[in-house]
Amino acid sequence: MSTPLLTVANLQVEAGATALVKGVSFSLQRGQTLALVGESGSGKTLSALSIMGLLPEGLTHTATTLRLAEHDLLALPAAGLRRLRGKRMAMIFQEPATALNPVMTCGAQVAEMFQIHTPELGRAVRQAKVLDLLRQVQLPNPERIARSYPHEISGGQRQRVMIAMALAHTPDLLIADEPTTALDVTVQAEILALVKDLQQRLGMAMLWITHDFGVVRELADHVVVLQHGRVVEQGPAKAVLNKPKAAYTKQLLAATLQLNAKPPAMPKAAKPLLVAEHLGHTYRRPPSWFWQRAEELRALEEVAFTLPQGTTLGVVGESGSGKSTLARILTRLQPAASGGRIAFLGNDFLSLKGEALRQARREMQMVFQDPVTSLNPALDIFTTLTEPIRAHNLLPQAQWPARVADLLQQVGLPPEAAQRYPHQFSGGQRQRIAIARALALQPKLIIADEPVSALDVSIQAQILELFLTLQQTLGTSYVFISHDLRVVSHLAHQVLVLKDGKVAEYGPTAQVFGQPKAAYTKQLLKAVI
């Protein structure tokens, strides 16, 4: 057998006296893909960051062997690691909102990869390569994306910019930390096809961190399953997926969702809770120079639906289709600039002001797509979860600790998590905290923007069960935005399919998924893996 490209032996990651990764060992050949699988907090990302030499301050790592081809990564100085990063080994990070520089355009950040590692390239050549990379990762209007700042594009589009940066120099080793989590099914299929093609042509090795076993089946040659920082099972992908030996692996596979053949049926005689009519919004991008005209982007056009009490509306569509814009308009976080009407609890929601708007918002809470930017890094979790309770004077202060413990338990976190800060949790754990905050006021409506996309399969199943339980016991309604049609099929009574800001299809879930009429809906369903 040939010498492995990557060798990891007895990797330990420690925070002071606490071991977070405990004796992890594996190797990876050129042209192969190894999937690191495990629940949030199992040590997957820490193992990857150790290889890259990017562990956060306060964490240390040791290993018997940590080698990339001819390079001993344990012996290399910081400058040597920097020369390798981006060129010989690259990483796609889980949370592009924090990995991308907010004050640089997306094009400038991709171009920076060439400025650092191939400074001999001229500006025109760099720009051509940037646009070519943005096209490779299926971004619409690459020229506009290149001029845009990260906050001006959707979460899925930011993730594709990160992928473009990582692929800039076609590295020997590509480490991908949940790279397709935020992507819609069609783009996920295209990105997987893209990296598989690059791998075959260039002999690139991939270390793929994921909780999606559909992706593992599609990509992986070898699987390593981690639990609490230890390897509980590893072997060829077919053997691990089809005949798992460890109870933990069996548990993860059992929790993996498939498209639900019998989606929830709409209850009879349910009263309307939320009615949207003719909603529209146009974004105006300021010109770069005074003689240019402002760019206009039509994000929503004539969107309408009715959400009965105690039901769920699933909103699906590709990245940039207007899903998150719709969520922000429904919550009055941005105006419906092109007009429309929203009726909530029988009131004209768009005309409410002052205390009337404040009270209406108590009954409408939102779970944002990116918990990193929606959670205040300066507040501990206890303060984060009690903030809405305090603002609405919901409970006496003496009852706050019990309520916080209950909220954390509902989303699968221990009570002691209340004393920690957002940066001390994994991406999936932060999303669970965001969901707990939305539940704090027991609202009648929760608008959830990709609430389970960052969660492992077992926690995802628990959160979906929690949503269903709340709906059954409290009559909670949901507008559930997701690119994962499998999740939507288990939760939604009706589905709204958006494409380019317009309604492509709308109706009961069983009808839309079982007998789709629009070609676009058929395309989405076909891409589910």
N, C-alpha and C positions, 0 to 999 in steps of 0.2 A: 504493500500500500504506500502511496506517496506521502510525503511529509505534510501534515496539516498546515493550512494557512494560519489558523488561530488555535492556540492551545491554552486552556485555562485549567490549572490544577490546584485544588485545595484553596480556593479563593475565600478569604475572610474579610468581611467589612464590619467595622466596629465603631460605635459611638461611645467613647470612653470605655467603660468596662462591659458595655452591652454589645453582644454579637448580633448583628442584623442579617448577615449572610454567613453561612456556616459550612465551610468545606465544599463549595460548589466546584465540580470538575466536568469539563466537556472539551471536545475538539471539533473543528469545522474545516472541511476540505474546500478547496477552490471549486467554484461552480455549484456548491450545495447550499441548502437552506436549513438552518436549525431554528426551530420554534421554541422559545422560552415561554412556558405556560404556567399560570398560577393566579391565585386571587390577588387583589390589591394588597400591597404590603408584604408580599411573599419574597421580595428581594430581586425581582426581575430587572427593574430599572437600575438598582444599585449595582448589580453585576455588570450591566452595560456601561454605566458611568465609570466603573473601575477600569474597564478595558480602555476607555477613551481618556482616562486621566482627568475626569471632570467631576469627581465627587465633591459635594458641598463641604464648606468649611465645618470642621468639627467631626468629620468622618475620616477614618483611615482604612487602608486596605493592605492586606498581605496575601501572598500566594507562594506556592512551591514553584509554579511556572506561570508566566503571563507573557505570551510571545505571539507576535504577528510576523509571519514569515521569518526573515532573518533578524528581526528587531526584538530585543528583550525589553518589553515595556516597563518592567520594574527598574531597570538600570538606566533608562533614558532620562536625561534632564528635561526640565519643562520646555526648553526651546526645541529639543528634539521631538517631543510629543506634538508641539504646535505645528512642526513641519509635516508630520504624518497626518494630523487631523485635517480633514477636508480634501486631502489628495489621495493618501493610501487607505485611510479609513474615515468614514463619514457617518453621521448620526442624524436621523430624523426624530426630533423630540416630540413628546406626547402633546405638549401644550404650546402651539405656535403663538398664542397671545403673549406669552412671556419669553419665548425664544426669539421672536422677531423684534427688531429695534423700532420703537414707535415713531421716532423722528427721522427715519430714513424711508424713502420710497421702496416698494418691493423690488423694483428693477435694480436700484442701487445696491440692495442687499445681495441679490444674486450676482451682480457684477463684481462685488467685493471678493467673491470666491476666486475670480480670475485675477483681480488686482494683487491678491496676496500670493497666490501660487504660480501664476504665469504673468508676471508684470510686463513681460516683453510684448504682450498683445496690445495692439492699438485700440483706441476707444471705439472705433466703428466695428471692429471685429468682436470686441467684448459685447457691445450692444446687440449685434446679430446673434451671438451665442445665447444671450439672455432671452431674447424673444423666441429662439428655437427651443430652449428648455421649457419656457412657459407654454409653448404649443404642445410639447411632448407630454406634459402633465394635464392636458386637456382643459386649460383655462380659457374661458371665452374672452375675446378681444384682448389678446396679450399686450398690445400697445397701451391700452387703458390701465390694465393691471400693473404694468411696469411703472406707470406714472402715479399709481395710487399708494397711499400709506396703509399700513395694516388695518387700522380702524375703519377704513373706507371699503373694505371687502368682507365677505362672509367668512365664518369660521372654517368651512370646508375649503374655500379658496385660499385662506391663509395656510392651511395644511399643505395644499398643493405647491404653494410657493416654497415651503420648507423642503418638500420632496425635490423640487427643482434645484435648490441650493445643494442638497446632498448629492445629487447626481451630476453636478457640474463637471467633476473631474473623473467620472466613472471609476470610483475607488475599488480597490481590491476587496475591501470589506465594507458592507453597508449594514449598519445597525439601525433597525427601525423599531421605535417604541410606539406601539399602537398607531401606526401611520395612517391607517384607513378608518379609524374610529369615527372621525368627524365627516367622512365622505359619504355621499349618497351611493346607492347600490350600483348605478351605471358607471359612475366615476371610479368606484372601488374596483369593479371588474376591469376597467380600462387601465388603472394604475397597476393592478396585479399582473395584467397581461404585459404592460410596459416593463416592469422590473424583471419578469420572467424572460422576456426577450433580451433585455440587456444582460441578464445573467448568462444566458446561452451564448450570446455573441462575444462577451468580454471575459467569461469565466469568473464573474464576480461572486463572492460568497456573501450570504446574507444571514444575519442574526436577527430574527423577527420576534419581537415581543408582542403578544396578543392574548386577548381573552376570547377571541372569536374562533371557534373550532371549524367554522366554514372556511376561514382563511387558512387555518392549519392544514385542512384536507387539500386545499387548492395548491399550497405552496411548499409545504415542509417535506424534507427528506428524512429529518431526524427530529425528535421531540424530547425536550427536557422539562419535566414537571416539578415546579418548586412549591413548597409549603413551609411557611414560617422560616424561610431562609435556607432550607435544606432540599436536596434533590430526593424526591420520593419515588421517581420512576423516570427512566430514559431509555430510548431505543428507536428503531426505525418507525417512521410515522404510521405506517399501516398497522404495525404490531400494537403500538400504543393506543391508536384510535379504535381498532377493531377488537383487540383482546387485551384490554388494560388489566394490569395486575394489582395496582395499588387501589385501595378503597377510595382514596381522595380523587384519583383520576376518574374512576367510575362516577363519583359524585358530580364532578365538573361536566362530564359528558351527558349525564342524565338531566342536568339543568339547562342544556343548550336548546334554544327554541327553534322550532320549525314553523313554517307558515301554517296557521290554524285553519283547518278545513271548515270549521263551524264557528265563525266569529260571533261576538255577542249580538243578539237581536235587539232592535229598538223597543223599549217598553211602550205599552199602549197608554194613551191619554196623558202623557207627560207634558207639563206646561213648559212653554219656552222660558229659558233662563237668560240666554244671550242671543240677540238677533243682529246680524250685520248686513247692511245693504249698501251696494254701490261704493265700496271702499276703494280708494285709490291713493297712490303716493308717488311723487316724482322727486328724485334727488337731483339737486343742482350742484355741480362741481365747479368751483371758482376757476376762471382761466389762469393759466400759468403766466401770461403776459397781458398787459392792459388792452392790447388791440384784438385779443382773441375773444370769442363768445363763450359764455358759460356752457359746459356740457350738461345735458339732461339725460337722466337714466330713469325710465319708467319702471318702478319696482313693483307696483300693484295697479291693477286696472279692473274696475267693476267686480270686485270680489264680494260674494254674498253667501250666507249660510244661516241656519237656525240650529241652536244647541238647546235641546230640551233638558229640564232638570234631571239630575242623576244619571246623565249619559256622557259619553266621550266622543269628541270629534277628533279624528286623526288627520293631521295635515302633513302631506308628503310632497316631495318634489326635489329636484336636484339643487345643489348648492347655488345660491344666487337667484332662486326662483321666487323669492319674496316671503318665505316662511317666517323668518325672524322679524322682518319689517311688519308683517301682519300682527305678530305677537306684541310688538312695541306699540302699535296703534291701538290694539284692543285694551292695553293697560294704560293708555294715555301717556306713555313715556315719550312719544313723539306724535305730532298732529297728523291727521289724515289730510295731507296738503292738497290732495285733489278731490276732497269732499267725501260724502257718504254719511251714513247714520249707524249708530250703535245703540241698541236698547238693552239695558242690563237691569234685571229685577224690576222691569216695567218702567224704568226711568230713561230719559234721553241722556246717555252717559257722556256724550261729547259736549253737552252744555253745562254739566255740573261744575260748580266752583266751590272753593273754600272748604268749610266743614262738611258740606254735602258730598263733595268729591272724596274727602278723607274717609268718611264713613263707608262710602261705596267701595273704596279700595281695600277696606278691611275684609270685605267679602270676596275680593279678587286678588290672589297672590300669584307670583311668577317664580318659576325656577329657570334661571338663565343657563345658556349653553355652556358658558365658560366659568366655572366656579372660582378660578384664580382671580379674575377681574371683578367678580361680583361679591366676593368675601373681603371684608376689610382686614388687611394684614396686621393692623395695629390692635385689633380686638381679639381677645380669647374667645373660645367657642361659647362659653357660658354667656358672655356679654352679647355675642352675636344672636344667640337664640332668645335671649330675654329682651332684646331691643324692641321687637314688635309688641311684645306683651306689655312692656313698660309704656310704650307710646300710646297704646289704646287702653291702658289701665285695666287690663283684663283679669289679673289675679293679684292678691296681696303678695308682698315681697317674700313673706315666709314660705309661700308655696312655689316659688320660682325653682329652687333646686330639684324638687320632685318632678316638676313639669319638664325641666331640661333633661333629667335622667330618662323620663318616659319618651321624650322625643328622640333621644339618641338610641334608645333601645328599639324604637320603631324602625329606624333605618339601619340597624345592625351594628351600632358602635357602642363601646363600653362607656359607663358613666364617667370614668376618669378622663375621657376625651374632652370634657367640658373645660378643663384647666389648660389645655394646649392651644396653640395658635395655628392658623391655616397652613403655614409653610411646613409644619411638622407632620402633615398628613400626605398620603399619596393622592394622585389625581382622582381616583375613584372614591376615596374617603371624603375628599373635599366636596364632591358632588352630593354625597349622602348628607353632608352637613347643610348644603344649600336646600335640599329637599326638606330636611327637618325644620329649617327656618320658615319655609313656605307653609308647613303644617302647623306652625305655632299658634296661629289665630283661628284654626279650624274653619277656613274660608269655604264659601259655597262653590267657588270656581277657582281652579288652579290652571294657569297657563304654563305649560311645561315645554321649554325649548330644548330638545335633545336631552332629556333628563337622565337617561340611562345609557347613553352612548359610551361613556367612559367607565362603566361598571363591569366587573367580571360577571360571568354567566350566573353564578350562584346568587350573588347580590342583586343582579338584574332581576332574577326570578323573584327574589324576596320583595324588591321594591314594587314590581308589578302586582304581586299579591297584596302588598300594602295599599296600593292605589285602588285595587278592586274591593278590598275590605272596607276602606273609607267610603267608597261609593255605596256599598251595600248598607253600612251602618249609619252613615251621616248624610247620605245623598249627595256627596261631593261630585261636582261635574268637572270635566277636564277638556281643555284644548291641548291635545298632545301632538307636538311637532316632532317628527322623527324622519330620518332617512332609512330606518330599519323597518321594512315592511312586515317582518316577522313579529316584531314587538307590537306594531299597530294592529295586526290581525288578532292578537290576543286581548286587546284592550278596547279598541274603538267600536262603537256602534255604527258610526258613519265615517266616511272618508272624503276629504277635500284634496284633490290632486292639483297642485300648482305647477305651471310651466311658464317661465318668462313673465311672472307677475299676473298671469291670467288663469282662470279656472279651466283646467283641461277636462276634469270629470268630478262629479259630486254625487254621492248617494250612499245607501247602506253598504257597510263593509263587505257583506257576503256577495252583493251584486258587483261592486267595483272590483274586488279581487277575484271573484268567481267567474264573472262574465263581463270583463272590461270592454268598454266601447272605444275609448280613445287609443290610438296607436301608441301614444306616449306612456299610458298606464301599462299596456302590454309590454313595452320595453323595460319599464321598471321591474315588473314581476319576473321577466325572463332573466334579469341580472342577479336575482337573489341567489346566493350560494349557500 
